[in-house]
């Protein structure tokens, strides 16, 4: 089963969004990727359309940018 992907960078905005998101979506339906500790996934996030974090990429490819923690350029 394909999962949604939640990208974040560990900032307070991101951590808060992750906590709220995981209270709404079962953990087995979403993959959490911390771009601050796994920089190899930044290109993947960009290719998916992520412009800033926190962001949730849905299984249909739509990207939901949640609040604003940092631009993808700042994460690099």
ZATORFI-120198 format. One record per residue: x, y, z of N, C-alpha, C, O, CB in turn; residue in three letters; chain. Coordinates in steps of 0.001 Angstrom, whole numbers, plus 500000, padded with zeros to 6 digits. Glycine has a CB too. Example, Ala and Ser with C-alpha at 12.3 -4.5 7.8 and 13.67 -1.06 7.14 Angstrom:
<sites>
SITE   n.c1   n.c2   n.c3  ca.c1  ca.c2  ca.c3   c.c1   c.c2   c.c3   o.c1   o.c2   o.c3  cb.c1  cb.c2  cb.c3 rest kette
SITE 513190 494310 507800 512300 495500 507800 513200 496700 507800 514236 496681 508465 511308 495527 509046  ALA     A
SITE 512850 497750 507080 513670 498940 507140 512900 500030 507870 513409 501138 508039 514084 499402 505725  SER     A
</sites>
This chain:
<sites>
SITE   n.c1   n.c2   n.c3  ca.c1  ca.c2  ca.c3   c.c1   c.c2   c.c3   o.c1   o.c2   o.c3  cb.c1  cb.c2  cb.c3 rest kette
SITE 500848 498826 500000 500000 500000 500000 500895 501238 500000 501857 501331 500762 499034 499997 501224  UNK     A
SITE 500557 502175 499136 501306 503420 499060 500939 504310 500253 499796 504323 500710 501024 504149 497717  UNK     A
SITE 501935 505052 500743 501731 505918 501902 501889 507378 501513 502572 507706 500543 502713 505560 503023  UNK     A
SITE 501251 508246 502279 501535 509674 502204 502913 509873 502819 503361 509057 503625 500431 510540 502943  UNK     A
SITE 503585 510958 502438 504908 511249 502992 504888 512633 503624 504532 513619 502979 506010 511161 501894  UNK     A
SITE 505272 512692 504885 505367 513956 505614 506836 514331 505702 507630 513627 506326 504721 513852 507042  UNK     A
SITE 507194 515445 505073 508567 515943 505110 508660 517074 506127 507787 517940 506193 509026 516427 503703  UNK     A
SITE 509726 517053 506915 509968 518147 507851 511457 518287 508103 512258 517470 507649 509215 517915 509175  UNK     A
SITE 511817 519333 508834 513239 519598 509083 513572 519684 510565 514685 520064 510928 513650 520882 508402  UNK     A
SITE 512634 519340 511414 512913 519309 512842 512701 520611 513587 512906 520665 514799 514284 518885 513042  UNK     A
SITE 512293 521667 512888 512053 522948 513559 510794 522841 514424 510019 521901 514252 511908 524105 512518  UNK     A
SITE 510573 523775 515346 509395 523705 516212 508072 523651 515436 507156 522934 515838 509383 524895 517139  UNK     A
SITE 507961 524394 514339 506738 524354 513524 506545 522945 512968 505437 522407 512984 506804 525398 512360  UNK     A
SITE 507631 522354 512478 507567 521014 511890 507201 519955 512925 506368 519088 512662 508898 520660 511243  UNK     A
SITE 507814 520024 514083 507564 519044 515133 506109 519129 515591 505469 518101 515812 508522 519266 516325  UNK     A
SITE 505592 520325 515733 504197 520513 516120 503264 519946 515056 502289 519266 515379 503899 522001 516351  UNK     A
SITE 503559 520223 513793 502729 519712 512689 502779 518185 512640 501759 517536 512412 503198 520302 511335  UNK     A
SITE 503966 517613 512855 504093 516151 512851 503219 515540 513945 502501 514570 513703 505572 515729 513048  UNK     A
SITE 503281 516106 515135 502489 515596 516256 500993 515655 515932 500264 514687 516150 502790 516401 517540  UNK     A
SITE 500548 516793 515414 499130 516946 515079 498727 515999 513952 497660 515386 513998 498828 518397 514681  UNK     A
SITE 499577 515884 512950 499281 515033 511801 499155 513573 512220 498231 512878 511798 500366 515184 510733  UNK     A
SITE 500080 513114 513044 500040 511716 513459 498893 511414 514416 498573 510250 514659 501345 511342 514104  UNK     A
SITE 498280 512453 514955 497057 512259 515739 495842 512116 514821 494804 511602 515238 496850 513435 516715  UNK     A
SITE 495973 512569 513574 494864 512512 512615 494948 511326 511663 493929 510738 511298 494821 513783 511816  UNK     A
SITE 496171 510978 511262 496386 509928 510270 497106 508763 510947 498118 508966 511618 497205 510463 509046  UNK     A
SITE 496595 507552 510775 497290 506400 511366 498743 506312 510883 499027 506533 509706 496545 505097 511021  UNK     A
SITE 499642 505994 511790 501079 505968 511490 501436 505007 510364 502446 505198 509687 501854 505592 512728  UNK     A
SITE 500624 503982 510155 500928 503028 509089 500532 503553 507705 500791 502894 506698 500218 501710 509360  UNK     A
SITE 499906 504738 507648 499502 505333 506378 500356 506523 505968 500132 507117 504913 498073 505756 506454  UNK     A
SITE 501334 506872 506799 502185 508021 506492 503648 507702 506854 503943 507159 507918 501693 509286 507260  UNK     A
SITE 504533 508055 505942 505969 507933 506195 506482 509311 506593 506175 510299 505925 506740 507376 504933  UNK     A
SITE 507246 509389 507655 507798 510654 508131 509268 510716 507746 510047 509824 508083 507619 510808 509674  UNK     A
SITE 509643 511784 507032 511033 511968 506625 511545 513290 507172 511009 514355 506865 511174 511923 505082  UNK     A
SITE 512581 513205 507979 513225 514373 508593 514371 514785 507674 515428 514156 507673 513743 514058 510063  UNK     A
SITE 514161 515834 506900 515162 516272 505927 516408 516860 506583 517458 516943 505947 514556 517291 504995  UNK     A
SITE 516306 517261 507827 517476 517769 508534 518486 516683 508834 519689 516942 508886 517059 518433 509813  UNK     A
SITE 517999 515461 509034 518889 514350 509332 519075 513407 508143 519991 512584 508143 518362 513580 510513  UNK     A
SITE 518216 513520 507137 518325 512668 505950 518317 513544 504694 517354 513555 503927 517161 511625 505903  UNK     A
SITE 519405 514267 504511 519501 515212 503389 519457 514522 502032 519212 515180 501020 520778 516016 503500  UNK     A
SITE 519687 513212 501987 519613 512484 500719 518197 512468 500154 518007 512164 498976 520108 511056 500905  UNK     A
SITE 517206 512789 500973 515803 512799 500541 515336 514171 500048 514192 514309 499616 514916 512349 501681  UNK     A
SITE 516196 515176 500107 515794 516531 499691 515402 516558 498221 514385 517156 497870 516932 517536 499946  UNK     A
SITE 516182 515926 497359 515878 515914 495926 514543 515214 495674 513753 515659 494841 517011 515216 495132  UNK     A
SITE 514298 514138 496380 513022 513416 496283 511862 514346 496640 510842 514377 495950 513022 512172 497213  UNK     A
SITE 512033 515102 497728 510994 516042 498152 510770 517118 497094 509629 517445 496769 511370 516689 499493  UNK     A
SITE 511848 517661 496564 511733 518676 495511 511015 518120 494286 510154 518787 493713 513122 519196 495114  UNK     A
SITE 511362 516913 493887 510731 516289 492723 509243 516045 492936 508467 516010 491982 511421 514977 492398  UNK     A
SITE 508854 515878 494195 507443 515691 494533 506683 517017 494567 505453 517024 494628 507318 514990 495879  UNK     A
SITE 507414 518147 494529 506774 519454 494546 506838 520185 495872 506180 521211 496046 505374 519305 494161  UNK     A
SITE 507622 519671 496809 507741 520316 498115 508586 521585 497974 509726 521538 497513 508372 519343 499163  UNK     A
SITE 508012 522710 498375 508688 524008 498317 509139 524479 499693 510079 525265 499819 507770 525049 497695  UNK     A
SITE 508455 523988 500720 508782 524353 502097 508329 523220 503008 507518 522373 502632 508109 525711 502505  UNK     A
SITE 508868 523233 504197 508476 522232 505193 507884 522936 506406 508280 524057 506723 509687 521350 505609  UNK     A
SITE 506961 522306 507072 506461 520955 506884 505532 520852 505671 504833 521802 505320 505736 520495 508134  UNK     A
SITE 505546 519677 505045 504692 519423 503894 504279 517960 503880 505039 517075 504274 505410 519798 502581  UNK     A
SITE 503070 517730 503422 502538 516377 503309 502268 516100 501836 501490 516807 501196 501240 516198 504168  UNK     A
SITE 502914 515067 501305 502675 514642 499929 501685 513482 500000 501979 512423 500555 504021 514224 499194  UNK     A
SITE 500505 513707 499422 499453 512695 499452 499730 511599 498427 500551 511778 497528 498082 513336 499187  UNK     A
SITE 499051 510475 498563 499281 509354 497654 498920 509692 496217 499420 509051 495292 498488 508150 498106  UNK     A
SITE 498060 510688 496008 497696 511090 494641 498678 512115 494065 498503 512573 492936 496276 511670 494625  UNK     A
SITE 499711 512478 494836 500724 513406 494369 500506 514852 494762 501398 515679 494574 500812 513323 492918  UNK     A
SITE 499346 515178 495300 499117 516547 495760 499998 516851 496962 500218 515994 497819 497633 516764 496115  UNK     A
SITE 500500 518082 497017 501364 518502 498117 500616 519512 498970 500119 520520 498467 502700 519104 497589  UNK     A
SITE 500541 519236 500253 499935 520163 501202 501059 520797 502007 501711 520129 502809 498900 519440 502138  UNK     A
SITE 501282 522084 501791 502280 522814 502566 501592 523288 503840 500622 524044 503794 502892 524025 501750  UNK     A
SITE 502105 522837 504965 501472 523074 506259 502240 524165 506989 503399 523979 507359 501419 521771 507106  UNK     A
SITE 501584 525307 507194 502235 526427 507864 503538 526739 507134 503651 526435 505947 502499 526109 509371  UNK     A
SITE 504502 527322 507787 505802 527578 507157 506875 527484 508210 506952 528305 509125 505836 528966 506461  UNK     A
SITE 507708 526464 508065 508825 526293 508979 510113 526758 508330 510879 527519 508921 508947 524837 509417  UNK     A
SITE 510350 526286 507084 511551 526644 506351 511355 526322 504880 510652 525375 504526 512784 525908 506914  UNK     A
SITE 511981 527118 504032 511932 526803 502602 512840 525610 502334 513757 525336 503109 512359 528034 501734  UNK     A
SITE 512588 524909 501252 513439 523770 500896 514868 524220 500657 515805 523457 500891 512899 523057 499650  UNK     A
SITE 515048 525457 500192 516399 526003 499986 517130 526166 501318 518335 525926 501406 516327 527363 499253  UNK     A
SITE 516404 526571 502342 517017 526709 503681 517409 525355 504267 518381 525254 505016 516050 527421 504639  UNK     A
SITE 516659 524332 503926 516927 522992 504437 518220 522437 503817 518959 521692 504461 515729 522049 504139  UNK     A
SITE 518477 522811 502563 519682 522327 501887 520911 522787 502635 522032 522483 502227 519732 522814 500429  UNK     A
</sites>
